[in-house]
Amino acid sequence: MRTLYLLLALALVLVGHTFRLLRWEQFIRIYERPMRGRMLRGMAGGYALNFVLPFHLGDVFRAVFTGRRMKSGIGFSLATVIMDRFLDVWFVALGFIGFWAAGFGGEVVHRAARYYLVFSLVLAVGLVLVVLLRDWLKKICLAFCGIFNDTLKLDGMMFFWSLINTFKDLGRVKIGRLVVNTLVMWAAYLGSYGALAAALTAAGSRCSWWMCLTCCLAATRRIWRRCCPAGCWAVRPRWCAACWCCGRYCRWSSCGRRRCCPKRCAAQ
């Protein structure tokens, strides 16, 4: 049964990635025809690198790999990737605020909701300022890029121009389709968390959908530390589902890094 749940989780993740691709290409289609095969390979490589590298550096690979074959270049590709991530921040912020308003998760969700709310508001203010002050910002970007050689100057100008225009051209995107792609994408991702929790539960570790969701989307290390409010439940060395969902901070029920679990594991 756990194998079926894992396969279901993988299938739902792939569905979510497919709709992320469809959403991403909406920003590219404004200026040129998207190359879905190239974009899919770049996205797959980016997620693989994000698993081992911090700060979502895999997204840089995703933009560079895709932009090398685009007419608009790497700068434009990077600008669309940034916009794609901005949308994720806003959606996750709304989700955590909704969970907190409904009374789910307690202090953990409250902290995450505050973090994402502040972050999303900062991004929204930045978006408004970019649109209103785009001419002034272009002059600043031109002066800044002018201190480099011609190649770096051209690449830098292309990136800043593309980033500013991507924000400005958000109104040219079909908002209805954008909302549908985003909702279906996150519905698939949330379903994959539920399937993963079911697989871990079938394997003998108590893990709920809510625990997986909170731990996977935790924004700060302080929230990660609260992902295991009851410590590890195993009475012998085995996988600790709650700690494993936190990421790479705690792999085993013996809690190799105690900062993952606030309480001492029962296995110790």
N, C-alpha and C positions, 0 to 999 in steps of 0.2 A: 504493500500500500504506500509506503513512504517513497518508493521509486516513482509511482504514479504521481504523487504530489510534487516531487521534484521536477518531473517532466512537465507537469502543468505549470509550475512556477517559471521554468525556462521558456515555455511557449508564451506565457503572458508577458514576460520581459521582452521577447522578440516582437510581440504585437505592439507593446509600448514604444519600442525603438522604431518600429515602422511608422507609427503616427508622429513620432518626433521628427523623423526624416521628412514626412509630408509637411509638417509645420515649418521646418527649417527651409525647405525649398520655396515656401511662399515669399520669403524675403529675397531670395535669389532670383525668382521668376520676374521680379519687377524690372530687372536689367538684362537678363539673359536666360537661356534655356538651361534648367538644372540637369546635371549629369548624375542621375540617381545611383548608378553603379559605383562611380568614383566617390560620391558622398557616403554611400553605405560602407565602403571599405575604410574611408577616413574615420567614420563614426566608430566602427568596430575597433580600429587601432587605437583611437582616442580612449575608449572605455577600457581597453586592456591596459593602457599606460596609466589611467587614473587609478587602477587597482593597486599599482605599486609605487606611484609617484604622488606627492602631496600637491595641494593647491590647484587641483584640476588641470595640471600641466598637459594632460592628454588632450584637452580641448585645443591647445596650441598646435599639437600635431594634426588634429582633425582639420583645423583651418588651413594649415600649410599644405597638407597632403591634397586637400580638395582645391585650394586656390591655385596650385601650380598649373592646373589644366583649365582654369576659368579665364575668360576674356578680361574680367575686371580685376584679376590678380589676387594675391594673398591678402592684401590689406582689406579688400572688400569681403573676402571669405571670413577673416577674423572678426570683422564688424558684425556680420550676420550671426556668428557663433556667440558673441557677447550679447546680442539682442535675444538670442534663444535662451541663454542662461538668465537674463533679466526676467523673462517671462516665468521661468521656473521659480525664481525667488518670490515673485508676487503671488503665484498660485500657492506655494507652500505656506507663505505668510497667511493668506486667507484661510487655508486649511487648518493651521494650528490655532488661529483666532477662533474659528468655528468650533473646534474641539474644546478649546478652553471655555468658550461661552456655554457649551453644552455640559460642562462639568466633567469632561474626561481627562484623565491623566494627572490631575492635581498639580503639584509644584513643578514637575518636569515640563509639562505642556505649557504652563504659565511662563516659565523662563524662555522656552523655545518661541512662544508666541510673541513675547516682548522683543526678543532678538530679531526675528524675521520682520516684525512690524517696523522697527526702527530702520532696519536695512532696506526694506521695500520703500519706506517713505524717503529715505536718502536718494535712492535710485529714481523715484518719481520726481523729486525736486530737480535732480540732475538732468533728467529727460526734458523737463519744462525749460530749464535754463539753456540747454543746448539748442532747443528749437527757437527760443526767443533771441538768443545771442549768437546765432550760428555765423553771421557775417563777421562779427568781432572775433569769434573763436577761430575762424579760418585765417584771419590775419595773424593771430598769435601763433597758430600752427605753422604758417608759412615762415614766420620769423624764426621759430624754433628749428624747423627742418633745414633752414638755410645755412646753419652752422656746420652741416655735414657735407660730404661729397655728393655729386649729382645723383648717384645710384641710391644712396640712403635717403637723400632729399626727396626723390621721386616716390620711393616706397613709403616713407613717412607721410607725405602729403596724401598719397592714395588711401592710406589707412585712416587718417583723421577725416578726410573728406567723406570716405565711405561710412565711417561711424556716425558722423553728423547727419549725413543724408539718410542712413538707415533709420535713425530716430525720427527724422522729419517725415520719411516716407511710410511711417507706420499707418498713417491714414489711408494709404493706397492699397494696403493689404485688405483682403476680404475678411472682415472681422468675424462674421458668422462662421466661416470655415476655420478661422484661427481658433475660435472658442471650441468648436467641435473637435478639432484635432487635439487640443490641449486636454479637454475633458476625457476623451477616449484614451489618450496616452496615459493619464494619471489613473484612470480606472483600471487599466491593465497593470500598471505598476503596483497599485494597492492590492489588486487581486493576487499578484505574484507574492507579495508579503504574506498574505493569508495562506497561500499554498505552501510557502516555505515554513511558516509556523506549524502547519499541519504535518509536514514531513518531519520536522524536528520532534514534535509531540509523538508521532508514530514511532520514532526511533528511541523514545524513552525519556526525553527531556521535555519538561513542561514549558511551553513557549506559546504565547497567544499572539494573535494578529496585532493587537495593540502594542505589545512589547516589541515586536519586530519593527513596526512602523516607527515608534518613538526612538528606538536605538539607531535605526538606519538613517533617520533624518535629523538626528540630534545635531545641533549647530555648534556647540562648544564642548570642550573637554569636561567642563563642570556638569553639563547635562549628561554626558556619557557616563560619568561616575555614578549617576543615579539610575542608570538603566537596569541595574540589578538590585532592586530595593530589598530583596529577600536573600541576597547572596546566591550561592549555588546549592542546588537541592540534592546533588548526587551524594551517595554515601560511599562511593568508591570512585577512583579516577575514571572519568568519562566526559563526553562533550557537555559543556554547559551552554545551553541554547541561548540564554539571556546574554551571557558575556560574549559568546561567539557573534551574536547579532550586533554587538557594539562596534565591531570592526577588528582591527589588528591589535587591540589593547589587551585582550585576555582570551587565550585560545583554549585553555583547559580548565576543568573544574577545580584544579589546585590553585588557580589564579596566579600564574607566573608574575603578573603585574597587579599588585593589590589595589592600585588606584582605580581599576575597573569596577570592582565590587566594594561598596562601602562597608560590608560586613564580612567577617571571616567565613570562608567556605566550610560547609559541613564536612567536606572530605579531608580537611586538615586536622 
